[in-house]
Amino acid sequence: MTWLFLAGAVLSEVGATLALRVASGGRRAWYAVVVTGYLAAFTLLALTLGTGLGIGVAYGVWAAAG
């Protein structure tokens, strides 16, 4: 379950970052997607760390995959 939380966090962060690019191009409604994506990413990261995965491992996987 730990790795699924981390994968979800990475996917949410990447999606929010892509939505941020769209929102900064003039489509202001996309900021809701950005906020939701980043909230989901950090919530899933907190769940990942809460299940016992070390922060160094989580950050390494996050940085490599993101």
C-alpha positions, 0 to 999 in steps of 0.5 A, spaced: 500 500 500 505 504 501 508 504 494 501 505 491 500 511 495 507 514 493 505 512 486 499 516 487 502 522 490 507 522 484 501 522 479 498 527 482 504 532 483 505 531 475 498 532 473 498 539 478 504 541 475 501 540 467 495 543 469 499 549 472 502 550 465 495 550 462 492 555 468 498 560 467 496 560 459 490 564 461 485 559 463 484 561 470 479 555 471 484 550 471 487 553 478 482 549 481 485 542 478 492 545 480 490 546 488 486 539 488 492 536 485 497 538 490 493 537 496 492 530 493 499 529 492 501 532 499 496 528 502 498 521 499 505 523 501 503 524 508 500 517 508 506 514 505 511 517 510 506 514 515 506 507 513 513 507 515 517 509 508 523 513 509 523 520 507 529 519 503 527 513 499 520 517 498 524 523 496 528 519 491 523 516 488 519 522 487 524 526 484 526 520 479 519 519 477 516 526 477 
